[in-house]
Amino acid sequence: MFEMQLSIPQIPVFNDGAASAIVADEEKKAMAWAVLRAKSEIVPLINSNTGLYAKSIMTMIYGESMSLIGRVFTPLSYPLALEGGATWPNNPPPIGPLRLWAQRRFGVDEGEATSIAWAVRRTLVRRGLAARHYFEGGYLLARQAILDNWSRMADRVVKRLGGGS
C-alpha cells in the first residue's frame, strides 16, 4: 500500500466551550477538502496501462478534533515500485503481468507479448524502474491551495461564532 497522510493545524484558542463543535466541524470540512484536492492532483499524473492504479486512489479521514488525520492512498501493492522506483537484483519481476501489459499496450498475441515481456524484464533487471513520485508531485501541486484553505479555517470559525454561516 502507498499513502500520504495530512495532519491539520490546530486552532487552540477556540478549543473550549461552545466553539469546540464549530472548530471540529470546520476541521473536518477542511480535511475533507484537503484530501480530495490532493487526490484531484495525483490522479491525472498517473500514467497507467489499464487505469487500475488511478482508479484505486482512495481517501479517508479518521480521528477527532485535535488529532484529525487525512489519508490519500491506494490499497494496491505494485504502486510502491512505481512511486519509489525499484530494482530486482535477485528476483526479477514475473513474466505474467509483463505479458499482460504487452498484450494490452501493443495489441499483440500471446506469443509476441511473451517475447516483449522477456525483453522488458531484462531491461528492468539491467536498469531498474525509475521512480514516478505521483503522490509527491500531486501533493506539491495541491499544497499551496491546502495551506491557504487551512489558514482561512480560523476566519470561518470566527464568522460562525458571530452568527454567520
C-alpha positions as CSV (number, residue, x, y, z in Angstrom):
1,M,0.0,0.0,0.0
2,F,1.2,3.5,-0.7
3,E,-0.2,6.5,1.1
4,M,0.1,10.2,2.0
5,Q,-1.1,11.5,5.4
6,L,-2.1,15.0,6.2
7,S,-2.4,16.5,9.7
8,I,-4.4,19.6,10.1
9,P,-3.0,22.6,12.0
10,Q,-4.8,23.3,15.3
11,I,-6.7,26.4,16.4
12,P,-6.2,26.0,20.2
13,V,-7.6,29.4,21.1
14,F,-11.1,28.2,20.0
15,N,-10.9,24.7,21.6
16,D,-13.1,25.2,24.6
17,G,-16.7,25.8,25.4
18,A,-19.4,26.2,22.7
19,A,-16.8,26.9,20.0
20,S,-15.4,23.3,20.1
21,A,-18.2,21.8,18.0
22,I,-17.8,24.5,15.4
23,V,-14.0,24.1,15.3
24,A,-14.4,20.3,15.0
25,D,-16.8,20.8,12.1
26,E,-14.5,23.2,10.3
27,E,-11.5,21.0,10.8
28,K,-13.4,18.0,9.3
29,K,-14.5,20.2,6.3
30,A,-11.0,21.5,5.8
31,M,-9.5,18.0,5.9
32,A,-12.1,16.5,3.6
33,W,-11.4,19.3,1.1
34,A,-7.6,18.8,1.5
35,V,-7.6,15.1,0.8
36,L,-10.0,15.5,-2.2
37,R,-7.8,18.3,-3.5
38,A,-4.6,16.2,-3.2
39,K,-6.4,13.3,-4.9
40,S,-7.5,15.5,-7.7
41,E,-3.9,16.5,-8.4
42,I,-2.4,13.0,-8.0
43,V,-4.8,11.0,-10.3
44,P,-4.1,12.9,-13.5
45,L,-0.4,12.4,-13.1
46,I,-0.7,8.6,-13.1
47,N,0.0,7.2,-16.5
48,S,-1.0,3.5,-16.4
49,N,-1.9,0.9,-18.9
50,T,-5.4,-0.1,-17.6
51,G,-6.2,2.9,-15.3
52,L,-6.4,0.5,-12.3
53,Y,-3.8,2.4,-10.3
54,A,-5.5,5.8,-10.9
55,K,-9.0,4.3,-10.1
56,S,-7.6,2.7,-6.9
57,I,-6.7,6.0,-5.2
58,M,-8.9,6.5,-2.1
59,T,-9.3,9.0,0.7
60,M,-10.1,8.5,4.3
61,I,-10.3,10.8,7.4
62,Y,-10.1,9.5,10.9
63,G,-9.5,10.8,14.4
64,E,-11.2,13.5,16.3
65,S,-10.6,17.3,16.5
66,M,-7.1,18.0,17.7
67,S,-5.9,14.7,16.1
68,L,-7.6,14.5,12.7
69,I,-5.7,12.6,10.0
70,G,-6.5,12.6,6.3
71,R,-5.1,9.8,4.1
72,V,-4.8,9.6,0.3
73,F,-3.8,6.1,-0.6
74,T,-4.0,3.0,-2.8
75,P,-4.6,-0.5,-1.4
76,L,-2.7,-1.9,-4.4
77,S,0.9,-3.2,-3.8
78,Y,2.6,-2.6,-7.1
79,P,2.4,1.2,-7.0
80,L,5.2,1.1,-4.4
81,A,7.6,0.2,-7.3
82,L,6.1,3.0,-9.4
83,E,6.2,5.6,-6.7
84,G,9.7,4.9,-5.3
85,G,11.4,3.1,-8.2
86,A,12.6,-0.5,-8.0
87,T,15.5,-2.8,-8.8
88,W,15.5,-6.5,-8.9
89,P,19.0,-7.8,-8.1
90,N,17.9,-11.3,-7.0
91,N,14.2,-11.8,-8.0
92,P,13.3,-10.4,-11.4
93,P,9.7,-9.2,-12.0
94,P,7.4,-12.0,-13.0
95,I,6.7,-12.5,-16.7
96,G,2.9,-12.9,-16.4
97,P,2.0,-9.3,-15.6
98,L,4.6,-8.1,-18.1
99,R,3.0,-10.3,-20.8
100,L,-0.5,-9.0,-20.0
101,W,0.9,-5.4,-20.1
102,A,2.5,-6.1,-23.5
103,Q,-0.8,-7.5,-24.9
104,R,-2.8,-4.5,-23.7
105,R,-0.2,-1.9,-24.7
106,F,0.7,-3.2,-28.1
107,G,-2.3,-5.3,-29.1
108,V,-0.2,-8.4,-29.9
109,D,-0.9,-12.1,-29.5
110,E,0.3,-14.1,-26.5
111,G,3.5,-15.3,-28.3
112,E,4.6,-11.8,-29.3
113,A,3.6,-10.5,-25.9
114,T,5.8,-13.1,-24.2
115,S,8.8,-12.0,-26.3
116,I,8.2,-8.4,-25.4
117,A,7.7,-9.3,-21.7
118,W,11.1,-11.1,-21.6
119,A,12.8,-8.1,-23.3
120,V,11.2,-5.7,-20.8
121,R,12.1,-8.0,-17.9
122,R,15.8,-8.0,-19.0
123,T,15.7,-4.2,-19.3
124,L,14.1,-3.8,-15.9
125,V,16.7,-6.1,-14.3
126,R,19.5,-4.2,-16.0
127,R,18.3,-0.6,-15.5
128,G,15.7,-0.8,-12.8
129,L,12.4,1.2,-12.8
130,A,12.7,4.9,-12.3
131,A,10.6,6.5,-9.5
132,R,7.5,8.3,-10.7
133,H,6.6,10.2,-7.5
134,Y,2.9,10.6,-8.4
135,F,1.9,11.2,-4.8
136,E,4.6,13.7,-4.1
137,G,4.0,15.6,-7.3
138,G,0.3,15.7,-6.7
139,Y,0.8,16.9,-3.2
140,L,3.2,19.6,-4.3
141,L,0.6,20.8,-6.9
142,A,-2.1,20.9,-4.2
143,R,0.0,22.1,-1.2
144,Q,-0.5,25.8,-1.5
145,A,-4.2,25.6,-2.0
146,I,-4.5,23.2,1.0
147,L,-2.4,25.6,3.2
148,D,-4.5,28.6,2.1
149,N,-7.7,26.8,2.9
150,W,-6.4,25.8,6.3
151,S,-5.2,29.3,7.0
152,R,-8.8,30.6,6.4
153,M,-10.2,28.0,8.8
154,A,-9.9,30.3,11.8
155,D,-11.8,33.0,9.9
156,R,-14.6,30.6,9.1
157,V,-14.8,29.6,12.8
158,V,-15.0,33.3,13.9
159,K,-17.6,34.0,11.3
160,R,-19.8,31.1,12.5
161,L,-19.3,32.1,16.2
162,G,-20.5,35.6,15.2
163,G,-23.7,34.1,13.7
164,G,-22.6,33.8,10.1
165,S,-22.9,30.6,8.1
